[in-house]
Amino acid sequence: MTSHQRWTLRTQHTSYTVRLSPDGPWAELDAWGPHGVETGPSALDWSHRTHFITPADAAPAEYLPHGIRPFTGADLVASRPGHERGTWWTFEEADPDEHSLKLTFTDDLLGLRTTLCYATVPGTDVLHRWTELTCTGDEELRLERLDSAAVNVPVTAGARLTYLSGQWSQEFQRTQLHLTRGTFTIGSTQGVPGHAYAPWLAVQDAAAPPDAPAPTYGVALEWPGNWHITTEAEPGAAVRVRAGRVPHEGAVHLAPGDTLTTPRLACAFSADGLDGLSRVWHHYERHLAGERLHRTRKVLYNSWEATGFDVDAADQLQLAKTAADLGVELFVVDDGWFTGRADDTGGLGDWYPDPEAFPQGFDRFVADVRALGLDFGLWVEPEAVSPGSRLHAEHPDWIYRIDGRPARLVRNQLLLDLGRTDVQEFVIATLDRLLTDHDIGYLKWDMNRPPTERGRPDAGPADHLDLDAGHVAGYLRVLDHLRHAHPAVTIEGCAGGGGRIDHATLARTDVVWPSDNTAPLDRLRIQYGFLHAHAPHTMSSWVTDAPGVFDPRPRSLAFRFVTALCGVLGVGADLRAWTGEQRTEAAEWIARYKRVRDVVHHGEVRLLGTPDDATCAVQYDAEDGRRVVVAAFSTGRLDGAPLVPGRAVRLRLRGLDPAATYRDTATATTYSGAHLLHYGLPCAWSADHDAELVVLTRQ
């Protein structure tokens, strides 16, 4: 349905309707929800009577500048040099089609054309929104705020916000709060999305039952740099979320004739609560993967926790042989393989294999690993440089720094200015050389420090730097080059754990590393939050011997394997220290994982309970409905005593056909779908049995 005043965009299961406001020159949200929701009076309608605010401040506006919206949150703040801030635009034209919409507004006095852009993502329930800003005058414009979009959510009792918070080694903690009035902001100024918050937010009516099917709205910002997501509970009980990037310099200058395109904001809706919204995001990230989705993600072994910086070909090969015997398919050498890297004080930037570590040659070592039937991978940190490296000595101007100020070391290293074209060319040439000269099938890209003294000394005041956007553009350019020039190479994204995970990165990598914390109960909680926002085929997870950091209670090797196989399974423990029994058990778990990883990576995911419950699980339903995989965990008492003596804990499954029959081949037990939905799957926990992987086959 389209007209000159109202347009509806349809995704797979949802509708998004925009209208031109009768009160002024702006677009408003009319309806957002399941198909058909646009038929009837808008739930976002308002009285049109205002006191001490303007109609624009009260309206459910899609995007408004300071000037028209002077009191509540404006999405754009622009000015000409020497003039007051403010934009007063008029509607110019609409450009709709079946899958997209563009609404253009102009301010001739300021010299600005603003185009609000909408596009549905085929086969998903995600709508992209972004804004194009063009300087149409003779003077440059100063943009102090340049958000991508704003979304409005109808609520009755305030909003329940769900977001992912944390810190290094404790990322993706699912956190909730009620917002009835005021402003709540999350974001990062660390040059990456950061460990403290993910650029993701879900909004529900606070009156809806927690963790139950209820209308749920979500946004995620596609930007691996500085960002914010701000939620404002505005007058009249309206809740409005706006999001965008945050310029490092505080403003962006737009020259006459130039157009700036903001990052895309992905908007999603599900009527099935947070669990349903997670599946919308999972489908979307499978769309982002394209043909790479169907590439088998191999079981890897990473040698970091076994050897650290002490990389020696003989020791690495011993680990590789042991890993191959377990059924591992990929061997990755982490930090410490290159010259000058005896510890974290040197070597970064000089990316050549250390001849002392590989006395018979690096290529001979790689060939020996591959002769074991293993693929080979390597860790790199392309944006980092050590002060004592040859690269730093030859190109000190490539480093972020401010003249007259000390260069601060973080993790004993500095950061390259990846916004520079010459730095990008160096990184591209370096990675091309490594991937062309050596038989490398897997690349782990890490980043272990944020930019601190973020300046470019050889730039003048007239250059009007936008360093954050420049770094992001350089990072994405290098990843795009790798995807084009080395399409067979699997790429893992990492930034000291989960510091740089967003849709721009996920569209260009195969897996990401959610956290450096691999302790069992800590990791379970990290992965629980991660799966709310991201798909399991992107989630790299290792089995290690790491003790708990935040929850030190011990758990079995089985618990560690079941946790890790909820995504892309890896092993990172020192296998030389494992007993024969542990290796045998590990080989059995790896074999079990291989039999179900297609369901884990491509199936419908349901989160059963939370890590705060004594029992929780992740359920994966095969695309064809023939198999159901349940990864179940005991997170409660360690003495093995059941909650009710003599009775197993029951996990109620979801989404099954109640009339169908499901068989657990491991125990030869048959259940009806109705039984599993009503009573649940029995889990008989004990002190020696704290996790299980159950595979049900539909008969």
FIMIMAR-404927 format. One record per residue (C-alpha): residue number from 1; chain; y negated, x, z. Coordinates in pm, whole numbers, plus 50000, padded with zeros to 5 digits. Layout:
N
PT	pos	unit	v	u	w
PT	NUM	A	Y	X	Z
...
This chain:
699
PT	pos	unit	v	u	w
PT	1	A	50000	50000	50000
PT	2	A	49668	50150	49899
PT	3	A	49314	50033	49863
PT	4	A	48975	50192	49872
PT	5	A	48965	50149	50253
PT	6	A	49324	50173	50381
PT	7	A	49614	50398	50284
PT	8	A	49972	50424	50410
PT	9	A	50189	50735	50379
PT	10	A	50562	50691	50436
PT	11	A	50809	50951	50558
PT	12	A	51184	50896	50578
PT	13	A	51162	50647	50864
PT	14	A	50797	50625	50961
PT	15	A	50459	50507	50834
PT	16	A	50116	50660	50887
PT	17	A	49818	50441	50796
PT	18	A	49459	50562	50771
PT	19	A	49152	50346	50717
PT	20	A	48786	50404	50662
PT	21	A	48597	50286	50966
PT	22	A	48361	49993	50923
PT	23	A	48139	50153	51190
PT	24	A	48054	50475	51018
PT	25	A	48144	50749	50772
PT	26	A	48477	50857	50914
PT	27	A	48851	50793	50885
PT	28	A	49048	50627	51166
PT	29	A	49415	50599	51247
PT	30	A	49524	50239	51189
PT	31	A	49899	50265	51263
PT	32	A	50169	50528	51317
PT	33	A	50531	50446	51390
PT	34	A	50843	50300	51225
PT	35	A	50824	50146	50880
PT	36	A	50637	49818	50894
PT	37	A	50424	49911	51192
PT	38	A	50118	49890	50968
PT	39	A	50163	49514	50928
PT	40	A	49956	49341	51195
PT	41	A	49643	49413	51398
PT	42	A	49598	49780	51477
PT	43	A	49709	49888	51826
PT	44	A	49424	50139	51816
PT	45	A	49157	49877	51760
PT	46	A	48870	49882	52009
PT	47	A	48591	49653	52120
PT	48	A	48321	49827	51910
PT	49	A	48085	49790	52208
PT	50	A	47983	50117	52366
PT	51	A	47762	50222	52658
PT	52	A	47617	50573	52678
PT	53	A	47845	50692	52398
PT	54	A	47835	50634	52025
PT	55	A	48088	50434	51821
PT	56	A	48216	50762	51678
PT	57	A	48290	50886	52031
PT	58	A	48502	50580	52103
PT	59	A	48678	50551	51767
PT	60	A	49036	50671	51701
PT	61	A	48890	50917	51449
PT	62	A	49111	51137	51236
PT	63	A	48852	51414	51219
PT	64	A	48484	51419	51313
PT	65	A	48213	51684	51341
PT	66	A	47974	51751	51622
PT	67	A	47668	51559	51517
PT	68	A	47839	51232	51436
PT	69	A	48057	51268	51750
PT	70	A	47822	51430	52001
PT	71	A	47985	51356	52338
PT	72	A	48365	51351	52324
PT	73	A	48577	51608	52148
PT	74	A	48452	51706	51806
PT	75	A	48689	51877	51563
PT	76	A	48428	52069	51367
PT	77	A	48115	52252	51482
PT	78	A	47910	52395	51197
PT	79	A	47555	52519	51143
PT	80	A	47330	52717	50910
PT	81	A	47172	53039	51038
PT	82	A	46869	52955	51247
PT	83	A	46938	52582	51255
PT	84	A	47083	52348	51513
PT	85	A	47453	52280	51513
PT	86	A	47568	51952	51368
PT	87	A	47711	51779	51066
PT	88	A	47618	51429	50946
PT	89	A	47831	51354	50645
PT	90	A	47886	51067	50405
PT	91	A	48213	50953	50251
PT	92	A	48246	51076	49893
PT	93	A	48591	50991	49757
PT	94	A	48961	50932	49822
PT	95	A	49242	51090	49622
PT	96	A	49569	50916	49712
PT	97	A	49918	50926	49564
PT	98	A	50263	50828	49688
PT	99	A	50314	51136	49905
PT	100	A	49964	51267	49981
PT	101	A	49608	51170	50051
PT	102	A	49274	51351	50041
PT	103	A	48955	51208	50190
PT	104	A	48634	51395	50112
PT	105	A	48308	51383	50308
PT	106	A	47986	51569	50221
PT	107	A	47673	51682	50403
PT	108	A	47423	51790	50140
PT	109	A	47159	51901	50390
PT	110	A	47399	52136	50565
PT	111	A	47578	52228	50243
PT	112	A	47933	52142	50349
PT	113	A	48215	51952	50185
PT	114	A	48502	51854	50416
PT	115	A	48833	51728	50279
PT	116	A	49092	51579	50511
PT	117	A	49437	51645	50365
PT	118	A	49764	51460	50429
PT	119	A	50110	51522	50280
PT	120	A	50455	51394	50369
PT	121	A	50747	51639	50384
PT	122	A	51036	51511	50166
PT	123	A	51351	51409	50352
PT	124	A	51190	51433	50697
PT	125	A	50975	51230	50936
PT	126	A	50702	51495	50938
PT	127	A	50351	51455	50801
PT	128	A	50134	51760	50736
PT	129	A	49763	51747	50805
PT	130	A	49500	52009	50738
PT	131	A	49134	52040	50642
PT	132	A	48954	52214	50357
PT	133	A	48596	52325	50427
PT	134	A	48373	52431	50135
PT	135	A	48024	52577	50157
PT	136	A	47826	52393	49887
PT	137	A	47478	52522	49975
PT	138	A	47287	52843	49913
PT	139	A	47323	52972	50268
PT	140	A	47637	53075	50453
PT	141	A	47773	52846	50721
PT	142	A	47877	52935	51073
PT	143	A	48189	52750	51189
PT	144	A	48229	52766	51566
PT	145	A	48513	52514	51573
PT	146	A	48738	52444	51278
PT	147	A	49033	52238	51397
PT	148	A	49309	52137	51160
PT	149	A	49330	51770	51259
PT	150	A	49320	51519	51542
PT	151	A	49583	51256	51619
PT	152	A	49544	50940	51825
PT	153	A	49817	50790	52043
PT	154	A	49804	50433	52179
PT	155	A	49892	50428	52550
PT	156	A	49856	50172	52828
PT	157	A	49895	50373	53147
PT	158	A	49782	50717	53046
PT	159	A	49983	50974	52857
PT	160	A	50293	51166	52958
PT	161	A	50257	51509	52799
PT	162	A	50560	51729	52743
PT	163	A	50494	52090	52654
PT	164	A	50673	52426	52666
PT	165	A	50527	52678	52909
PT	166	A	50633	53003	53075
PT	167	A	50580	53375	53066
PT	168	A	50761	53681	52934
PT	169	A	51135	53641	53009
PT	170	A	51078	53277	53107
PT	171	A	50967	53115	52783
PT	172	A	51014	52753	52669
PT	173	A	51020	52588	53011
PT	174	A	50998	52214	52952
PT	175	A	50697	52096	53154
PT	176	A	50547	51750	53193
PT	177	A	50227	51601	53331
PT	178	A	50049	51266	53332
PT	179	A	49700	51258	53187
PT	180	A	49499	50945	53262
PT	181	A	49150	51092	53225
PT	182	A	49012	51431	53139
PT	183	A	49113	51719	52916
PT	184	A	49426	51933	52901
PT	185	A	49445	52244	52683
PT	186	A	49717	52494	52597
PT	187	A	49684	52790	52364
PT	188	A	49676	53165	52317
PT	189	A	49421	53436	52239
PT	190	A	49685	53712	52221
PT	191	A	49704	53728	51843
PT	192	A	50039	53547	51850
PT	193	A	50145	53205	51986
PT	194	A	50235	53390	52308
PT	195	A	50485	53356	52589
PT	196	A	50275	53123	52804
PT	197	A	50281	52819	52573
PT	198	A	50445	52716	52247
PT	199	A	50218	52557	51982
PT	200	A	50401	52226	52029
PT	201	A	50327	51906	52221
PT	202	A	50490	51565	52268
PT	203	A	50302	51254	52384
PT	204	A	50444	50933	52532
PT	205	A	50303	50640	52720
PT	206	A	50322	50729	53090
PT	207	A	50471	50384	53156
PT	208	A	50779	50467	52944
PT	209	A	51097	50560	53138
PT	210	A	51141	50938	53154
PT	211	A	51408	51083	52923
PT	212	A	51481	50741	52774
PT	213	A	51436	50609	52419
PT	214	A	51066	50535	52384
PT	215	A	50799	50587	52118
PT	216	A	50726	50959	52114
PT	217	A	50464	51141	51911
PT	218	A	50468	51513	51847
PT	219	A	50251	51785	51694
PT	220	A	50319	52148	51611
PT	221	A	50066	52396	51473
PT	222	A	50178	52625	51192
PT	223	A	49986	52936	51294
PT	224	A	50116	53272	51428
PT	225	A	49775	53376	51566
PT	226	A	49521	53249	51821
PT	227	A	49543	52873	51866
PT	228	A	49481	52573	52087
PT	229	A	49612	52221	52133
PT	230	A	49378	52002	52336
PT	231	A	49454	51654	52466
PT	232	A	49166	51432	52574
PT	233	A	49206	51105	52762
PT	234	A	48890	50945	52635
PT	235	A	48688	50639	52738
PT	236	A	48874	50314	52681
PT	237	A	49216	50467	52763
PT	238	A	49246	50633	52422
PT	239	A	49439	50959	52403
PT	240	A	49345	51200	52129
PT	241	A	49504	51535	52048
PT	242	A	49328	51795	51837
PT	243	A	49462	52133	51736
PT	244	A	49359	52438	51541
PT	245	A	49317	52809	51531
PT	246	A	49073	52999	51753
PT	247	A	48867	53271	51580
PT	248	A	48871	53601	51769
PT	249	A	48500	53653	51704
PT	250	A	48410	53304	51825
PT	251	A	48306	53179	51481
PT	252	A	48392	53207	51114
PT	253	A	48125	53259	50847
PT	254	A	48170	53070	50521
PT	255	A	47986	53213	50221
PT	256	A	47835	52993	49948
PT	257	A	48108	52868	49714
PT	258	A	48394	52969	49946
PT	259	A	48658	52732	50079
PT	260	A	48840	52775	50408
PT	261	A	49175	52602	50454
PT	262	A	49285	52543	50813
PT	263	A	49646	52587	50931
PT	264	A	49873	52289	50880
PT	265	A	49940	52060	51174
PT	266	A	50285	51902	51156
PT	267	A	50287	51549	51299
PT	268	A	50614	51373	51390
PT	269	A	50724	51043	51543
PT	270	A	51049	50912	51689
PT	271	A	51130	50581	51853
PT	272	A	51418	50752	52039
PT	273	A	51225	50953	52295
PT	274	A	51208	51329	52333
PT	275	A	51570	51365	52227
PT	276	A	51501	51178	51904
PT	277	A	51184	51376	51843
PT	278	A	51381	51701	51878
PT	279	A	51610	51588	51596
PT	280	A	51305	51518	51377
PT	281	A	51190	51877	51432
PT	282	A	51543	52010	51367
PT	283	A	51557	51830	51031
PT	284	A	51215	51966	50944
PT	285	A	51314	52325	51021
PT	286	A	51623	52287	50805
PT	287	A	51386	52181	50529
PT	288	A	51177	52495	50593
PT	289	A	51487	52713	50559
PT	290	A	51556	52583	50208
PT	291	A	51856	52748	50045
PT	292	A	51877	53001	50330
PT	293	A	51995	52719	50559
PT	294	A	52342	52740	50407
PT	295	A	52374	53114	50463
PT	296	A	52631	53182	50734
PT	297	A	52458	53329	51037
PT	298	A	52690	53608	51143
PT	299	A	52806	53690	51494
PT	300	A	52612	54003	51579
PT	301	A	52643	54287	51824
PT	302	A	52319	54459	51929
PT	303	A	52350	54795	52100
PT	304	A	52023	54792	52298
PT	305	A	52155	54697	52640
PT	306	A	52445	54940	52605
PT	307	A	52254	55251	52498
PT	308	A	51880	55187	52514
PT	309	A	51684	55470	52349
PT	310	A	51988	55703	52369
PT	311	A	52107	55638	52014
PT	312	A	52390	55865	51903
PT	313	A	52603	55803	51595
PT	314	A	52934	55864	51774
PT	315	A	52853	55628	52062
PT	316	A	52717	55363	51827
PT	317	A	53029	55382	51612
PT	318	A	53249	55344	51920
PT	319	A	53060	55027	52010
PT	320	A	53088	54904	51652
PT	321	A	53467	54952	51650
PT	322	A	53503	54760	51975
PT	323	A	53275	54484	51851
PT	324	A	53470	54454	51525
PT	325	A	53793	54415	51723
PT	326	A	53635	54116	51900
PT	327	A	53556	53944	51570
PT	328	A	53187	54040	51550
PT	329	A	53054	54037	51192
PT	330	A	52727	54231	51217
PT	331	A	52624	54548	51401
PT	332	A	52254	54601	51480
PT	333	A	52103	54926	51605
PT	334	A	51796	54845	51811
PT	335	A	51506	55068	51922
PT	336	A	51563	55445	51934
PT	337	A	51710	55521	51588
PT	338	A	51400	55693	51440
PT	339	A	51234	56030	51485
PT	340	A	51036	56098	51800
PT	341	A	51182	55799	51987
PT	342	A	51340	55950	52298
PT	343	A	51159	55684	52505
PT	344	A	50882	55429	52457
PT	345	A	50604	55691	52442
PT	346	A	50657	55810	52085
PT	347	A	50785	55758	51733
PT	348	A	50641	55421	51638
PT	349	A	50494	55442	51289
PT	350	A	50720	55726	51170
PT	351	A	51007	55515	51041
PT	352	A	51269	55775	50941
PT	353	A	51619	55801	51089
PT	354	A	51643	56076	51350
PT	355	A	51866	56355	51208
PT	356	A	51970	56456	51560
PT	357	A	52101	56104	51627
PT	358	A	52286	56097	51296
PT	359	A	52404	56456	51235
PT	360	A	52623	56360	50936
PT	361	A	52342	56156	50785
PT	362	A	52222	55804	50842
PT	363	A	52387	55671	50527
PT	364	A	52723	55813	50636
PT	365	A	52683	55631	50969
PT	366	A	52598	55303	50796
PT	367	A	52898	55345	50566
PT	368	A	53125	55405	50867
PT	369	A	53000	55086	51028
PT	370	A	53052	54890	50709
PT	371	A	53402	55035	50671
PT	372	A	53487	54840	50987
PT	373	A	53412	54517	50800
PT	374	A	53071	54479	50963
PT	375	A	52734	54409	50810
PT	376	A	52460	54645	50930
PT	377	A	52119	54574	51081
PT	378	A	51821	54763	51215
PT	379	A	51533	54699	51458
PT	380	A	51173	54772	51354
PT	381	A	50829	54716	51501
PT	382	A	50606	54750	51191
PT	383	A	50274	54658	51354
PT	384	A	50297	54918	51632
PT	385	A	50204	55286	51642
PT	386	A	50249	55557	51904
PT	387	A	49945	55776	51980
PT	388	A	50145	56094	51914
PT	389	A	50293	55982	51584
PT	390	A	50218	56136	51248
PT	391	A	50091	55799	51128
PT	392	A	49830	55787	51403
PT	393	A	49717	56142	51332
PT	394	A	49678	56071	50960
PT	395	A	49522	55724	50987
PT	396	A	49339	55674	51317
PT	397	A	49116	55423	51136
PT	398	A	49414	55189	51090
PT	399	A	49421	55109	51461
PT	400	A	49237	54821	51628
PT	401	A	48963	54986	51833
PT	402	A	48599	54950	51933
PT	403	A	48366	55247	51893
PT	404	A	48270	55402	52224
PT	405	A	48542	55217	52413
PT	406	A	48877	55349	52535
PT	407	A	49187	55256	52342
PT	408	A	49406	55079	52592
PT	409	A	49780	55148	52577
PT	410	A	50023	54858	52625
PT	411	A	50387	54963	52642
PT	412	A	50252	55311	52557
PT	413	A	50151	55199	52209
PT	414	A	49862	55081	51993
PT	415	A	49847	54810	51728
PT	416	A	49786	54845	51356
PT	417	A	49513	54634	51197
PT	418	A	49741	54437	50966
PT	419	A	49442	54257	50819
PT	420	A	49365	54573	50622
PT	421	A	49516	54582	50272
PT	422	A	49603	54954	50304
PT	423	A	49795	54885	50627
PT	424	A	49981	54600	50460
PT	425	A	50073	54829	50171
PT	426	A	50202	55092	50414
PT	427	A	50418	54839	50599
PT	428	A	50552	54694	50273
PT	429	A	50631	55042	50137
PT	430	A	50799	55142	50463
PT	431	A	51024	54837	50477
PT	432	A	51099	54857	50104
PT	433	A	51206	55218	50150
PT	434	A	51435	55139	50442
PT	435	A	51594	54838	50273
PT	436	A	51629	55011	49935
PT	437	A	51740	55358	50044
PT	438	A	51991	55233	50302
PT	439	A	52254	54960	50300
PT	440	A	52079	54731	50550
PT	441	A	52157	54360	50554
PT	442	A	51970	54252	50868
PT	443	A	51620	54334	50991
PT	444	A	51491	54255	51339
PT	445	A	51108	54248	51336
PT	446	A	50968	54295	51686
PT	447	A	50615	54303	51828
PT	448	A	50573	54420	52185
PT	449	A	50201	54414	52255
PT	450	A	49902	54186	52191
PT	451	A	49578	54317	52040
PT	452	A	49333	54419	52313
PT	453	A	49034	54622	52179
PT	454	A	49030	54416	51861
PT	455	A	48769	54577	51642
PT	456	A	48741	54750	51304
PT	457	A	48494	55036	51348
PT	458	A	48424	55098	50979
PT	459	A	48312	54737	50928
PT	460	A	47943	54651	50932
PT	461	A	47770	54350	51087
PT	462	A	47740	54185	50747
PT	463	A	48116	54185	50700
PT	464	A	48159	53889	50938
PT	465	A	48514	53979	51031
PT	466	A	48780	53719	51100
PT	467	A	49035	53961	51242
PT	468	A	49283	53709	51374
PT	469	A	49312	53528	51042
PT	470	A	49329	53862	50862
PT	471	A	49619	53980	51076
PT	472	A	49804	53652	51024
PT	473	A	49752	53673	50647
PT	474	A	49883	54030	50646
PT	475	A	50187	53942	50855
PT	476	A	50274	53647	50632
PT	477	A	50214	53852	50317
PT	478	A	50466	54115	50432
PT	479	A	50724	53850	50523
PT	480	A	50674	53676	50189
PT	481	A	50726	54008	50013
PT	482	A	51050	54071	50205
PT	483	A	51180	53726	50117
PT	484	A	51104	53786	49748
PT	485	A	51204	54152	49716
PT	486	A	51505	54146	49948
PT	487	A	51636	53787	49945
PT	488	A	51982	53883	50072
PT	489	A	51847	54046	50389
PT	490	A	51862	53833	50704
PT	491	A	51536	53854	50901
PT	492	A	51504	53797	51275
PT	493	A	51163	53728	51427
PT	494	A	51084	53863	51772
PT	495	A	50774	53940	51978
PT	496	A	50886	54074	52314
PT	497	A	51117	53773	52315
PT	498	A	50967	53437	52218
PT	499	A	50605	53543	52175
PT	500	A	50570	53455	51806
PT	501	A	50766	53142	51719
PT	502	A	50589	52887	51501
PT	503	A	50661	52709	51175
PT	504	A	50491	52973	50959
PT	505	A	50725	53235	51103
PT	506	A	51030	53008	51093
PT	507	A	50969	52932	50725
PT	508	A	51001	53305	50647
PT	509	A	51273	53420	50888
PT	510	A	51637	53322	50939
PT	511	A	51657	53339	51318
PT	512	A	51421	53406	51607
PT	513	A	51471	53559	51951
PT	514	A	51360	53304	52216
PT	515	A	51348	53545	52511
PT	516	A	51443	53890	52634
PT	517	A	51605	53718	52932
PT	518	A	51979	53678	52871
PT	519	A	52084	53593	53228
PT	520	A	52306	53282	53221
PT	521	A	52121	53016	53419
PT	522	A	51779	53149	53317
PT	523	A	51883	53145	52953
PT	524	A	52024	52793	52977
PT	525	A	51684	52664	53087
PT	526	A	51505	52862	52813
PT	527	A	51735	52723	52546
PT	528	A	51704	52369	52679
PT	529	A	51329	52383	52622
PT	530	A	51364	52567	52290
PT	531	A	51593	52299	52145
PT	532	A	51328	52034	52213
PT	533	A	51110	52198	51950
PT	534	A	51337	52411	51732
PT	535	A	51670	52387	51553
PT	536	A	51988	52562	51677
PT	537	A	52038	52752	51350
PT	538	A	51717	52946	51434
PT	539	A	51813	53033	51796
PT	540	A	51961	53380	51837
PT	541	A	52138	53420	52172
PT	542	A	52343	53703	52320
PT	543	A	52619	53735	52575
PT	544	A	52529	54014	52817
PT	545	A	52599	54120	53174
PT	546	A	52236	54070	53278
PT	547	A	52193	53931	53629
PT	548	A	51968	53633	53687
PT	549	A	51594	53704	53706
PT	550	A	51472	53364	53827
PT	551	A	51809	53204	53911
PT	552	A	52038	53487	54033
PT	553	A	52347	53275	54097
PT	554	A	52644	53431	53917
PT	555	A	52824	53260	53633
PT	556	A	53144	53334	53445
PT	557	A	53185	53508	53112
PT	558	A	53283	53167	52973
PT	559	A	52949	53022	53088
PT	560	A	52765	53305	52912
PT	561	A	52957	53249	52588
PT	562	A	52915	52872	52588
PT	563	A	52543	52918	52648
PT	564	A	52507	53170	52365
PT	565	A	52710	52971	52113
PT	566	A	52466	52680	52144
PT	567	A	52271	52861	51871
PT	568	A	52349	53176	51672
PT	569	A	52600	53375	51876
PT	570	A	52548	53741	51951
PT	571	A	52680	53994	52201
PT	572	A	52464	54255	52371
PT	573	A	52669	54376	52667
PT	574	A	52801	54730	52704
PT	575	A	53150	54662	52567
PT	576	A	53273	54998	52693
PT	577	A	53241	54866	53048
PT	578	A	53438	54546	52982
PT	579	A	53799	54521	53091
PT	580	A	54081	54442	52853
PT	581	A	54091	54089	52989
PT	582	A	53720	54040	52924
PT	583	A	53756	54165	52567
PT	584	A	54048	53933	52505
PT	585	A	53852	53638	52641
PT	586	A	53548	53735	52432
PT	587	A	53758	53749	52115
PT	588	A	53890	53399	52188
PT	589	A	53537	53262	52238
PT	590	A	53411	53423	51918
PT	591	A	53702	53270	51725
PT	592	A	53630	52927	51876
PT	593	A	53263	52958	51785
PT	594	A	53339	53041	51424
PT	595	A	53543	52721	51394
PT	596	A	53248	52504	51501
PT	597	A	52932	52694	51405
PT	598	A	52879	52476	51098
PT	599	A	52852	52174	51330
PT	600	A	52631	52362	51578
PT	601	A	52390	52480	51307
PT	602	A	52377	52170	51088
PT	603	A	52473	51878	51310
PT	604	A	52271	51619	51500
PT	605	A	52179	51757	51844
PT	606	A	52161	51556	52165
PT	607	A	52056	51705	52499
PT	608	A	52267	51550	52775
PT	609	A	52093	51586	53109
PT	610	A	51880	51884	53208
PT	611	A	51946	52220	53377
PT	612	A	51815	52057	53696
PT	613	A	52127	51836	53699
PT	614	A	52453	51961	53844
PT	615	A	52613	51906	53504
PT	616	A	52439	51914	53166
PT	617	A	52544	51960	52806
PT	618	A	52441	51989	52444
PT	619	A	52617	51756	52200
PT	620	A	52643	51837	51829
PT	621	A	52760	51570	51582
PT	622	A	52883	51685	51241
PT	623	A	52692	51558	50940
PT	624	A	52994	51357	50825
PT	625	A	53067	51222	51174
PT	626	A	53418	51370	51179
PT	627	A	53364	51618	51463
PT	628	A	53169	51618	51788
PT	629	A	53113	51948	51971
PT	630	A	53007	51941	52336
PT	631	A	52889	52254	52518
PT	632	A	52905	52156	52886
PT	633	A	52778	52346	53191
PT	634	A	52818	52330	53567
PT	635	A	52483	52430	53715
PT	636	A	52550	52304	54067
PT	637	A	52743	52429	54368
PT	638	A	52941	52749	54333
PT	639	A	53218	52670	54581
PT	640	A	53404	52461	54326
PT	641	A	53393	52144	54534
PT	642	A	53363	51836	54310
PT	643	A	53073	51600	54370
PT	644	A	53325	51330	54457
PT	645	A	53654	51478	54591
PT	646	A	53936	51424	54346
PT	647	A	53716	51292	54064
PT	648	A	53591	51481	53759
PT	649	A	53225	51476	53667
PT	650	A	53154	51250	53369
PT	651	A	52917	51331	53083
PT	652	A	52812	51021	52891
PT	653	A	52797	51109	52523
PT	654	A	52554	50944	52284
PT	655	A	52540	50833	51923
PT	656	A	52915	50776	51877
PT	657	A	53084	50482	51708
PT	658	A	53214	50268	51997
PT	659	A	53494	50128	51778
PT	660	A	53617	50471	51666
PT	661	A	53881	50692	51827
PT	662	A	53810	51055	51918
PT	663	A	54076	51315	52001
PT	664	A	54037	51634	52202
PT	665	A	54295	51853	52031
PT	666	A	54284	52117	52305
PT	667	A	54410	51872	52568
PT	668	A	54572	51615	52335
PT	669	A	54356	51347	52499
PT	670	A	54238	51047	52299
PT	671	A	53924	50850	52382
PT	672	A	53757	50548	52232
PT	673	A	53395	50587	52139
PT	674	A	53317	50308	52384
PT	675	A	53487	50504	52665
PT	676	A	53287	50819	52592
PT	677	A	52965	50622	52571
PT	678	A	53025	50413	52884
PT	679	A	53231	50632	53120
PT	680	A	53176	50969	52960
PT	681	A	53367	51290	52894
PT	682	A	53542	51421	53208
PT	683	A	53455	51774	53324
PT	684	A	53675	51904	53606
PT	685	A	53461	52190	53737
PT	686	A	53593	52450	53982
PT	687	A	53482	52786	54113
PT	688	A	53666	52949	53821
PT	689	A	53569	52694	53557
PT	690	A	53193	52646	53518
PT	691	A	53156	52581	53143
PT	692	A	53354	52436	52856
PT	693	A	53341	52381	52483
PT	694	A	53499	52050	52386
PT	695	A	53572	51961	52023
PT	696	A	53642	51595	51950
PT	697	A	53783	51489	51613
PT	698	A	53730	51136	51491
PT	699	A	54065	50982	51399
